[in-house]
Amino acid sequence: MAIFLKVLLIVALVAVGLFVLTFAVYFFNLDMKLTALIEPWLLKHYDKIERDTHL
């Protein structure tokens, strides 16, 4: 029974930790800040791609 409670405690701590992490990402808008950081490299990559411009 003690092992079950330890496992349950670990699972609960991991769940709370993941919730806090995702809340921090949401609260500080970190996903869009990361996207803005890598956007120049993405644009550089996609500007090199050949496009078929015929209609």
Secondary structure, DSSP 8 states (H G I E B T S, - for coil): -HHHHHHHHHHHHHHHHHHHHHHHHHHTTHHHHHHHHHHHHHHHHHHTS------
